[in-house]
Amino acid sequence: MSRRVRLQGADELFRPTDGSEDVAALSAPISDPVRPVSDPEAAQGGDPTTRVRVSAGTPQQPATEIGGETKRRTSSGRTRHEEKITIYVTADELMDLEDTRLAMRRQYGLAVDRGRIVREAIHIALEGVDSEGDQSALVRRLREQ
């Protein structure tokens, strides 16, 4: 008998929390874990190795009862990003980014993550290229290298 633990797939662990659960549930593959049946018949001499398939189905959001009414939780307002890139930075650049993140929290009360800082910096740099062209800081810095 195998003692290997069966873990959930990533699609079951990381479920969307915004209003797009129905679309994500239809497009994402659903894994079907198998687990033993806790059935009285199986315990009374039936086949103890009887197994049943459990489908992950649509994710359930916790409901909140307020004054007898059940209300679904709303999303946190975070923007969901569908594309991903990987960048490599030096240790000094990473420390500068982390220092900036901490300074934004300490000095301006902005609790933002490094990804958001990088996305905003990219947005500002690309906006500068569109509006200033050759005179933009990004074009000048890239020419220097």
C-alpha positions in Angstrom: 0.0 0.0 0.0 1.4 3.3 -1.0 1.8 6.0 1.7 2.3 8.7 -0.8 0.3 11.8 0.0 -2.0 13.0 -2.7 -1.8 16.8 -3.0 -4.2 19.1 -4.8 -3.3 20.6 -8.1 -2.4 24.2 -8.5 -5.8 24.9 -10.2 -7.5 23.8 -7.0 -5.2 25.7 -4.6 -5.1 29.0 -6.4 -8.7 29.9 -7.3 -9.7 33.2 -8.6 -11.5 35.5 -6.2 -13.0 38.0 -8.6 -16.2 37.6 -10.6 -14.6 35.4 -13.3 -14.9 32.1 -11.5 -17.3 30.7 -14.1 -15.0 31.5 -17.0 -11.9 30.2 -15.2 -13.7 27.0 -14.1 -14.7 26.3 -17.7 -11.2 26.9 -19.1 -9.1 25.4 -16.4 -8.5 21.6 -16.3 -10.1 20.0 -13.3 -8.2 17.2 -11.6 -10.2 14.3 -10.2 -8.6 13.1 -7.0 -9.6 9.6 -5.8 -10.3 8.9 -2.1 -11.7 6.0 -0.1 -15.5 5.9 0.5 -16.6 6.2 4.1 -19.7 4.1 3.6 -21.3 1.9 6.2 -21.8 -0.9 3.5 -18.1 -0.9 2.8 -17.3 -1.2 6.5 -19.8 -4.1 6.9 -18.0 -6.5 4.7 -18.3 -4.7 1.4 -15.2 -3.9 -0.6 -13.0 -1.7 1.7 -11.0 -0.4 -1.2 -14.1 1.1 -2.9 -13.2 4.5 -4.1 -15.1 7.4 -5.4 -14.1 10.3 -7.7 -14.3 13.7 -6.2 -14.5 16.6 -8.7 -13.1 20.0 -7.7 -16.0 21.7 -9.5 -16.5 25.4 -9.1 -14.8 27.1 -6.3 -17.0 28.2 -3.4 -16.6 31.6 -1.9 -17.5 31.9 1.7 -20.9 33.5 2.3 -21.5 36.0 5.0 -24.8 36.3 6.9 -25.8 39.9 7.7 -29.2 40.4 9.3 -30.5 37.1 8.0 -29.4 37.8 4.4 -26.5 35.8 2.9 -24.1 38.0 0.9 -21.1 36.9 -1.1 -17.7 38.4 -0.5 -16.6 41.0 -2.9 -13.2 41.1 -4.5 -10.3 42.9 -3.0 -9.9 45.3 -5.9 -6.6 43.8 -7.0 -5.9 43.8 -10.7 -5.5 40.3 -12.2 -2.6 40.1 -14.6 -2.7 37.4 -17.3 0.8 37.7 -18.7 4.1 37.1 -16.9 7.7 38.0 -17.6 10.8 37.2 -15.8 13.6 39.7 -15.3 17.0 39.3 -13.7 18.4 42.0 -11.6 21.6 42.4 -9.6 21.6 42.1 -5.9 22.1 45.9 -5.6 19.1 46.6 -7.9 17.0 44.2 -5.8 18.1 45.9 -2.6 17.3 49.3 -4.1 13.8 48.1 -5.1 13.2 46.7 -1.6 14.4 49.9 0.0 12.0 51.9 -2.3 9.2 49.6 -1.3 9.9 50.1 2.4 10.3 53.9 2.0 6.9 54.1 0.2 5.3 52.3 3.2 7.2 54.4 5.8 7.1 57.8 4.2 3.9 57.8 2.1 1.8 55.1 3.7 1.6 53.0 0.5 1.7 49.3 1.1 2.7 48.1 -2.3 4.6 45.0 -3.5 7.7 45.0 -5.7 5.7 43.9 -8.7 3.4 46.8 -8.5 6.4 49.2 -8.2 8.0 47.6 -11.3 4.7 47.7 -13.3 4.2 51.4 -12.5 7.9 52.2 -13.4 7.4 50.4 -16.7 4.2 52.4 -17.3 6.0 55.7 -16.6 9.0 54.8 -18.8 6.8 53.8 -21.7 4.6 56.9 -21.3 7.8 59.0 -21.4 8.9 57.4 -24.7 5.5 58.1 -26.2 5.4 61.7 -25.1 9.0 62.8 -25.3 10.5 60.5 -27.9 14.3 60.9 -28.2 14.4 63.1 -25.1 12.8 60.6 -22.8 14.9 59.3 -19.9 14.5 55.7 -21.1 15.9 56.4 -24.6 18.8 58.4 -23.1 19.8 55.7 -20.6 19.6 53.0 -23.2 21.8 55.0 -25.6 24.4 55.4 -22.8 24.9 51.7 -22.4 
